[in-house]
């Protein structure tokens, strides 16, 4: 595994504006993860899970404009508890039979103090909401670009309101480790 060099905002700006990253990029699913964490039982028990199927692509224009998408299969959630996973796939949560994909569409990435600020739209079930978050960016020795972020999501924004006796936190954290390689 090649080491990563975290990019500063000026270095990233130089790569974007200098066309150093221009081209078509694809998410390396074998090195990328999208997971979630939440609190259950009135905040006492952590619940974590990983989406076992993730795909994505992106484009960086010669002028440094970034677009693309990351998609996870809603039915591919794995919390290491089959009963809970079945419930998460049900109409109470992801409704994966009717809405098989959860997609984040990137509208832009710009350098920021923390690394990059990512803007776009998150679609869960039949609801799409604008989403902006900070991430760190790094270029690996093999040329791959890594983006890492923890993103806070309000479940109600996406119609995920099931909550037996108020036991489940209303917020979820998505943890993203996305590795992109040039096509």
Helices and strands as residue ranges (DSSP letters): E 4-6, H 9-17, E 23-27, E 33-40, E 45-51, E 54-60, E 66-73, G 74-76, E 77-78, H 82-89, E 101-112, E 115-124, E 127-140, E 145-154, G 155-158, G 164-166, E 171-182
